[in-house]
Amino acid sequence: KGISSAARAEDWCTYELNHYILGHLAWNPDVNVDSLINGFCHARYGTAWKTAQTAYASLENIVRVYSSIPFTTLKPKEQIVQAETKIEEQIQALQKTKQASDDTIASANLSRFLLMFQYVRINLQIQEARADNASKEILEKKIEDLLAFLKANEDKGVFLLSGKNDWILFMKHYGLTNQSLLDL
């Protein structure tokens, strides 16, 4: 009978396609989603629409399976490395497309989109370290690097940080023990 959705200024770009699709599906549940994605990519990325469309498909197939989304099981290192390779290929394609673009709006949108991929790359690197049973010190360093990346880009409409206890939240998120949290 109805839906609701929320977005915050800090991470609106991350969920922009989801909100766009959700709105259309709420209006017409029989709408062709692939057609909506195609139209969204044309509108948001201009001549780079095909690269963006391919990149969205990669995110869909990789993040839900290999990242640290709650209730996603940790995959073997080899599978995570393959996912990292695919993400890196998309980063290279997006960067190349951005450099070739003479459309300043599409270029700005590609910059934000690249931030999402850079986040996924760092997330997968942490997942790889976890799958490889890396030491607590290595994992903490990777989490520090992730937090530094997020803080450096927190005002670009892609990431949302709580502002307090981010370190503790990320330590818990990546499965580090409560004892390591008490040492802080």
C-alpha positions in Angstrom: 0.0 0.0 0.0 3.0 2.3 0.4 6.7 2.8 0.9 8.9 5.2 2.6 12.5 6.0 2.1 15.0 8.3 3.7 18.2 9.9 2.5 20.8 12.2 4.2 22.9 14.9 2.6 26.1 13.1 3.6 25.5 10.0 1.5 22.8 10.8 -1.0 24.9 9.8 -4.0 25.5 6.3 -2.8 21.7 5.6 -2.9 20.7 7.8 -5.7 20.0 5.0 -8.2 18.1 3.0 -5.6 15.8 6.0 -4.8 15.3 6.6 -8.5 14.3 3.0 -9.1 12.2 2.8 -6.0 10.2 5.8 -6.9 9.4 4.4 -10.3 8.5 1.0 -9.0 6.2 2.6 -6.4 4.4 4.3 -9.3 4.4 1.2 -11.5 5.6 -2.2 -10.2 5.7 -3.6 -13.7 8.2 -1.0 -15.0 11.3 -2.4 -16.8 14.1 -1.8 -14.3 16.9 -2.3 -16.9 15.3 0.5 -18.9 15.2 2.7 -15.8 18.9 2.1 -15.1 19.7 2.9 -18.7 17.8 6.2 -18.5 19.3 7.1 -15.2 22.8 6.5 -16.5 22.1 8.6 -19.6 20.8 11.5 -17.5 23.5 11.3 -14.8 26.6 10.4 -16.8 26.0 11.8 -20.3 28.2 10.2 -22.9 29.8 8.0 -20.2 26.5 6.3 -19.6 27.6 2.8 -20.9 30.7 2.8 -18.6 28.5 3.8 -15.7 25.9 1.2 -16.4 28.6 -1.5 -16.5 30.1 -0.2 -13.3 26.7 -0.3 -11.5 26.3 -3.9 -12.6 29.7 -4.7 -11.1 28.8 -3.1 -7.8 25.6 -5.1 -7.7 27.3 -8.4 -8.3 30.3 -7.8 -6.1 29.2 -5.8 -3.0 26.3 -8.0 -2.1 28.5 -11.2 -2.2 32.1 -10.2 -1.2 31.9 -7.1 0.9 31.3 -6.7 4.6 27.6 -6.1 4.4 26.0 -7.6 7.6 25.1 -11.2 7.3 27.3 -11.7 4.3 29.7 -14.6 4.9 33.4 -14.1 4.5 34.5 -15.7 1.2 37.8 -17.4 0.5 40.8 -15.1 -0.2 41.0 -16.2 -3.8 37.4 -15.2 -4.5 37.9 -11.8 -2.8 41.0 -11.2 -4.9 39.0 -11.9 -8.1 36.4 -9.4 -6.9 39.1 -6.9 -6.2 40.4 -7.3 -9.7 37.0 -6.6 -11.2 36.6 -3.5 -9.0 40.0 -2.3 -10.1 39.1 -2.8 -13.8 36.0 -0.7 -13.2 38.0 2.0 -11.4 40.4 2.1 -14.4 37.5 2.3 -16.9 35.8 5.1 -14.9 39.0 7.1 -14.5 39.7 6.8 -18.3 36.2 7.8 -19.1 36.3 10.8 -16.7 39.6 12.0 -18.2 38.1 11.9 -21.7 34.9 13.7 -20.7 34.4 17.3 -21.6 31.1 17.4 -19.7 31.8 19.0 -16.3 28.6 17.7 -14.8 29.1 14.2 -15.9 32.8 14.5 -14.8 31.7 15.6 -11.3 29.2 12.7 -11.1 31.9 10.3 -12.2 34.2 11.6 -9.4 31.6 10.8 -6.8 31.0 7.4 -8.4 34.7 6.7 -8.3 34.7 7.3 -4.6 32.2 4.5 -4.2 34.5 2.1 -6.0 37.5 3.2 -4.0 35.6 2.5 -0.8 34.7 -1.0 -2.1 38.3 -1.6 -3.0 39.4 -0.8 0.5 36.6 -2.8 2.0 37.6 -5.8 -0.1 41.2 -5.4 0.9 40.1 -5.6 4.6 38.0 -8.7 3.7 41.0 -10.3 2.0 43.1 -9.6 5.1 40.4 -11.2 7.3 40.2 -14.2 5.0 44.0 -14.5 5.2 43.9 -14.4 9.0 45.9 -11.2 9.1 47.1 -10.0 12.5 45.1 -7.6 14.6 47.7 -4.9 13.8 47.4 -5.3 10.1 43.6 -5.2 10.3 43.7 -2.1 12.5 46.0 -0.3 10.0 43.6 -1.2 7.2 40.6 0.1 9.2 42.6 3.3 10.0 43.3 3.8 6.3 39.6 3.3 5.5 38.5 5.8 8.1 41.1 8.3 6.8 39.7 7.9 3.3 36.1 8.3 4.5 37.0 11.4 6.5 38.9 12.9 3.6 35.8 12.6 1.4 33.0 13.0 3.9 31.6 16.2 2.4 31.1 14.9 -1.1 27.7 13.3 -0.8 28.9 9.7 -0.7 29.8 8.7 2.8 28.1 9.1 6.2 30.2 9.0 9.3 28.6 9.2 12.8 31.3 11.6 14.0 31.7 9.8 17.3 33.0 6.3 17.9 33.7 5.7 14.2 36.8 3.7 15.2 34.9 1.5 17.5 32.0 1.0 15.1 34.4 -0.1 12.3 36.4 -2.3 14.6 33.2 -4.1 15.5 32.0 -4.2 11.9 35.1 -6.0 10.8 34.9 -8.5 13.7 37.7 -7.4 15.9 37.3 -8.4 19.5 35.8 -6.3 22.2 39.1 -6.6 24.2 40.8 -4.6 21.5 38.1 -2.0 21.9 38.7 -1.8 25.6 42.4 -1.1 25.0 41.5 2.2 23.2 
